Amino acid sequence: MTRTVTGIGIGLRSDFIGELVKTEREVDWLEIIPENWAGHGGMSRRMLHACRERWPLVPHSTALSIGGPEPLDETYLGWMRALCREIDAPWFSDHICYSLIGGMHTHELLPLPMSEEAAQHTVRRIRQAQERFDVPLVFENPTTYAVMPGSTMDEATFLCRIIGEAGCGMLLDVNNVYVNSVNHGFDPYAFIDRMPLDRVRQIHLAGHSRQHEVIIDTHRGPIPDPVWALYRHTLGRAGRLIPTLIEWDTDIPPLDVVLDEVDRARGHADAALAAEVAA
Amino acid sequence: MRLADFFRAMEPMLAARQSAADTARLLYGEAPGRDGERLALYQSMCRWRRADTLAGVFPRVRAALVAAAGERAFTDLCTEYYAAAPWRAIRPLPNAAGFSAFLARVGPERGLPDHLAELADFEWWVLATRVAPEPDEDPAGGPLRLAHTAELRPYRYDLVGWIDEVEAAAGGAPAPGRFAVLFWRDREQVACVRAVTQGELRLLAAVRAGAAAGLGEDERAAAERLHRLGVLVGAGRPWR
């Protein structure tokens, strides 16, 4: 039976998996990168199942290329469907982007032009992909560093059009909203206010890095204060604790440091929701 | 710009065949502005991603290249490999399968250490062994046979001995010679490597040929040892 995902989770990384299965600290759920597990046997499979015994697991892919030019990869979809069944996944998430082009996997989350044509193209493919899965599909707002030519709408409109018309769930990456707001010069709070928060099944929080005048979504380091503030605003607007994941993928520290961020997220969530009740 | 035209313009840059500046001119015109200039970020991210992916499969190859020629040399080689053999698979292992042959081809003209291509092959097999799918059949039943993960690879350098030295911080280069290395997953599912002896080679060939019943005393002892280690599996044990 699929377990309910609530509270604060972390991304499952091989760097600390051995330590994680033994920790007594509180973690509510785990996110896995399904490409790193599908079809694998041996010790890594055993560890995945050990985690599954203790926590709900949510797959978060980077390979669906839902906005891309290539046909959806049926072999990949088959693996993902099988993995979702194996781990009783409550949903399957990826990004509104493309990563496969010319038959090549770039393994990078590349931005689409924010146009009506790209939105409709992506909506069609989300519906196609959804037919292959037993669980709901959920899509994340990606970071972008440049506006692609052919764009005719802003990011919030583009995302709302896709999520609304495809009828899928949303993974709201609060760090990505902040990063894009700095890179493109918009108000991140107004952006959050325009998101379909009733469709948001999951939130991502992460650190980032500055590179000259651009902020890069590196998932490195602790979560910066402006991202915490935006997170509190998001939960306040949503009026509920949306399942939240701490992403830390670059220069991964000891597990306890990552779990300290989990505790911080819990504190920010409690404060945001208490303030909402008080208001 | 139509979506199909956009993808057509982006593809050569993402395939590492065209510069970001040329792509920006195609997409944004002669004055690309801020967005056109930032296109270079995507090109560098793709470079970094390829290098990071291959570093995950080949940590010792990367370390050797970085030590010899710097981080950029490794990243450049990864980009060149990607351009020569675009990644058609989602998972790193199949995409990385040709890296050893690529290093063997370009190594001599670049002055790369001679053992690097074999080291890449070795590291690829370590990972392949670690993540190989579970067997369809029960390892405890059936005739004596090699475990489903068992793979023998011939090398011209003593990579197993050298890695032990590297991990003991002695460094140096692997000694040349003729070596056969066995990769397999043991009964606890841990990936293992072992340089095999001539006697073990004869034994493994006999088991493969289904001729284990005619083993001599020494080979039977080796068979028992390799069965205990999980290299050999099955219920049929000729030493009993």
Interface residues (C-beta under 8 A of the other chain):
Chain A: E35 A38 G39 H40 G41 G42 M43 S44 R45 R46 A63 G68 P69 D73 Y76 Y98 I101 G102 G103 M104 H105 T106 H107 E108 L110 L112 P113 S115 E117 A118 H121 Y145 A146 V147 M148 P149 G150 Q211 V214 I216
Chain B: M1 R2 L3 A4 F6 F7 M10 E11 L14 A15 L27 Y28 R34 D35 G36 R38 L39 L41 Y42 M45 C46 R49 R50 T53 P86 W87 R88 A89 I90 R91 N95 R130 V131 A132 P133 E134 T149 R185 E188 Q189 V190 A191
